[in-house]
Amino acid sequence: MKTMKVLVCEQPKKLIYQQRQTPVPADTEAVIKMITVGICGTDIHAWSGHQPFFSYPRVLGHEICGEIVSLGNKTTGWRLGQRVAVIPYLSCHHCGACLSGKTNCCENISVIGVHQDGGFSEYLSVPVNNLLAVDDIAPEAAALIEPFAISAHAVRRATVAPGDHLLVVGAGPIGLGVAAIAKADGARVEVADTR
């Protein structure tokens, strides 16, 4: 069986490389080869030992862009070599929240790179329902879709409108995304940060 290299956060402040078996896709999954993986604040908190709901050892990484290298038997609409971004939130589709269409509130949510091993590996098997086709987007930008989706969600929930004056507190990736999206929507934006 083919092996791959993974970077494991074995315990707080200890990263080690390991060899593991390369995944084989389940029927509705694709195995992707990593191209770009972002380092999120979540990863930094996990490394430092300050991430709640986290267990060690863990392969970090949930801001992912990769290329499909194999497909499960029951997948359609995807092709080998296709570039994809990963939606890292895996819902159960059976709990009350999922059945009411609120999969983001899933009672059994599992986040790739947090609750299960993530993208700091050469290959990762992911349900095809959690993939976005990104062939026309630079891999570095595609890996940022996940944090920008959080920023876009915040702007939409705040019902920011053209001409609104908006103060974004915090100039991290999510805050900068909120500022960029709100500005693109026509708001006047100020950003405040401690640095």
Disulfide bonds with the S-S distance in Angstrom:
none
